[in-house]
Amino acid sequence: MNRLIHAEIFRLRTTGMGWLFAAATVVSTVVMFAVNAVNANSLLKPFDQFVALETHGHGRRMSADFLTRLHNDWQLGHSAVTQATALYTSGQLIGVLLACLLGIVLITGEYHHQTATTTFLQTPRRTRVVAGKLGAAVVMAGLSWLVSTVLSVVAGAIFLHHEGYGSQLGHWGVLRAILLNLAAYAIWAVFGVGFGALIRSQLGATVAATVLYLVGASAAGTVFDLIHTYLINKDWVLTLQVIVPEVASTVMISPTKTFDQSPAEWVGAVVLIAYGIIAGLTGTWILRRRDIA
């Protein structure tokens, strides 16, 4: 099994794909950290300054309802722990998508480069081949998380010290979010392997996964809002948004509610782990029965 995992990682390195994902990880982390830092700089200000910044100094002219919404936004994010968590997990938004795409490439690359027949002839037990790809995907996702986390934690600690709040790394909620972020990377990588097994085309699987990921959370919010408004006017309907993988991974690492009816972090973790298990088993089952000719 170790040889299979090493072979998959060696293939990524020699084809340059691994370096491409590494570069994308660094760039996306830097960009998202900058966005989160600007947001944190705003939310960590006292409410009066936050209103002045958000309304360009015209807060007194705003309606009471609008000011109430601003106050709710400020209460949701003004905690230093909340902002530290967001800063230290800056790479997740794009990082887990990259981990998913990496898993897809590990599977679909066999068919794209027409090496599947050779691979399965050399290792006739296809379950071992899939397990090797799953292992390689998780290892590479872990390395991606490590690079992203080191960049985010170093820059985030400097930023928070400059703001006068300290690093917040002594807070268990922050450390838990960082560790759960690693789980999110690994599970999304496993999900990518399963998705790649389901959709044989490398381009098709990559595009489909990217579109589903990028529109998943916003589409889920819209769909469940419509159901809540017109069909079932119960709060648990809105809570069900957590069944969407992207929403689940966000809920899992957030120390506060990500939306008003957001469930506890462990619910997001359970949902995401379930998706990972289902994707891994499905991918193994498909590849064991698929014709490779």
N, C-alpha and C positions, 0 to 999 in steps of 0.2 A: 504493500500500500504506500509506503514512504517513497518507493521508486516511482510509482504512478503520479504521486503528488509533485515530486521533484521534476518529473518529465513535463507535466503540464505547466509548471512555473517556468521551466527552461524554454518551453515553446513560446510563452508570452514574451520572455526577455529577448529571445533571438529574432522574433518577428517585429519587435519594436512596439507591440501593442501594450506591454506592461509600462513602458516609458511614457507612452501617450496617455494612459490612464493616470500615471503619477503626475504628469504635467497638468492635466485637467483637474486633478485633486487640489494641487497647490493654487492654481489660478482661481478656481471656484471658492476655495476657502478664503482667500484674500478678499475677493469681491464681497462675499456674504458677510465676512467679518466687518468690512467697512460699512456695509448697510446696517448691521446690528449695532455697531459703535455709534453711528449717527442717531439711531433710534434710542439707544441707551442714554446718550447725552441729553436727549430731549426728555425722556421719561424720568430720569433721575433728578430733574429740576423740581423745585417746589411747585405746587399746583398753579399758583398765580403766574409764575414764569412760563410754565408749560402752556397755559392758555394764551398768553401773549405771543409765544412762539408759534403756536398752531393757528392762531387767528390773525397773525400779523399786527398785533396790538389793538385789534378791534373787538375784543372779547365782550365788552360791555354792550355792544350792539347786537350780540347774538341772542337767539331765543333761549329760554330756560331749558327746553328739551335738548338743544344742541350742547349747551354747557353741561348738562347732566351726563350726556354721552361722553364728552371729553373727560369728565371727572371719573367715570367708570373705566375709561381707557387708562387714565393715569393710575388709578387704584390697582388695576390689573398688572401693570408693569413697573411701578415705581420702586418696588423692592429691589435692593441691591442683589439679593440672592437670585431673584428672577432674571435680572439682567446679566448676572455672572453666568447663569446657566445658558442663556441665549448666546452669549459671547463665546463660551467655551465649547459649544456644540455648533458653531457657525457652519462647519463643513457638512452638516447632515443633509440639508435641503438638496444639494446637488450630489453630495458624496454617496448617499445610499442609492441614488439613481445610477451613478457610475458603477457601484458595486453590482447592481442588478445587470447592467449592460455587460460587465465583465463576465458574469456567470453565463449570460446569453452567448457571448463570443466563444467561451470554452466549449459549448455544446455545438452551436451552429457552425463553428469554424471547421469541424470535421467534415461537414457536408459541403461547405463553401469551397474548401481547398481539396475536396475529394480524398480525404485521408481516412474516412470512417472505416472502409473495408480493411485497410492495413492495420489500423488500431485494434479492431475487433478480432482480426486473425492472430495478432501477436498476444492479445489478452482475450481469449474466448469467453471468459466469464464477464459478461457485460456489466453485472452489478458492481464488480470491482472497478471497472472503468468509470462508471458514473460516480462511485464513491471517491475515486481519485480526483475527479473533476470538482465534486462538491468540496473536498478537502482543500484543493488548490484555490477555489473561489473564496472560501472562508479565510484562508491564510492571506491572500492578496487583499481581501476586504479589511482584514485586521491591520495590515501594513498601511493601507490607505487611511484608516481611522487614526493610526498612530501619528502619521505625518500631519494630518489635519488637526489633531488634538494638540500636538506640540506647538504648532504655529498659533493656534487659537488661544491656548492657555498662556503662552509667553506674552503675546500681544495683549490679551485680555487682562492679565494681571497688571501689566504696565498701565493700561488705560484706566482700570479701576483705582489703582493707587493714585494716578493723576487726578481722578475725580474725588479722591478723599474717602473712598469706601473700603480700601483693602482688597485683597485678592478673593476673599470669600471661600477659599479652598478648604478652610476648616469646617465648613458647613456640610453636613451629610447630604443634604438635598442636592448640592452642587456636585459632589463626588458621585452620588448615585446616578445623576443625569449623564455624567461623563462615561461611566461604566455601562449604563444601559444603551448609550449611543453606540458603543462597541457591539452590543448584541444586535442593534438595528442594522448595522453594516453587515454583520454576518448573515442575518436572516434574509436581508434583501439579496445578498449574493446567492444564497440557496434558492430563493424565489426566482432569480434570473436563470439558474440552471434548469429549473422546472419549466419556466416559460420558453426557454430555448428548445427544450425537448418537444414542447407542444407545437411550436411554430418552427418548421424546419428551415425556412429562409432566414439568413442572417439579417438582411436588410429589413425584411418584413417584421421579424421579431424585435429588432432594435427600434424601429419607428413606432410599432404598436406599443411597446413598453414605455417609451418616452412620452408618447401622447397620453396614454392612460395615467402615467404618473403626474404629468404636469397639469392635467385638467381634473384629476381624480378628486382632490380636496374641494375645489370650487364647485365642481359638478355635484358632488355629494351634498354640499351645503345647500345648493339650490333645490335639488330633488327632495331632500328631507324637509326643507322649509315648506315646499309646496304640499307635501303629504301632510305635514303638521297643520298647515293653514286650511286646506280644503277637504281632507279626508279624516285624519285622526288627530284631534287637538289635544294630544298628550305629550308631556315633556320627554317621556322615554323614546318617542319617535326621533327627536333631535339627538338624543344620546346615542342612538343607533349609528350615527355617522362614524363611530369608532370602528365599524366593520370594514371601512375603506382602509387599505394598508397604509397609505400616506398619512391619514388622520391618526391611525393607531400608533405609528412611529413617533409622531409629534406629541401625542398624549403621553406616551411612555416616558419621555425624558423631561416633561414639563413639571416643575414643582407647584405650579398653580393651574387653574382651569384655563384651557386654551379656547374654550367657548363656554357660554353660560351653563349648558347642560353636560359639560364634559365629565366623563367618569374618572375614577382614580387611575393613577399611573399603571397599576398592576393589570387593569383591564386592557389597556393598550398593549402591554407586554404579552398577555395571554393571546390576544387576537393575532399579533404579529408572529408569535411562535407557532400558532396553529397554521398560519399561512405557510410558514417555512417548512413545517413537517409535511403538509399536504403537497406542497410544490416538490419537495425532495422525493417523496414516495411516488408521486405522479410521473416525474421525470424518469425515475428508475424503471417504473412499470412500462412506460412508452418505449424507452430505448431497448428494453429487453425483448420487445415483441416487434419492433419496427424492422422492415426489410431495408438492408443497407446497400443493396445492389444499385 
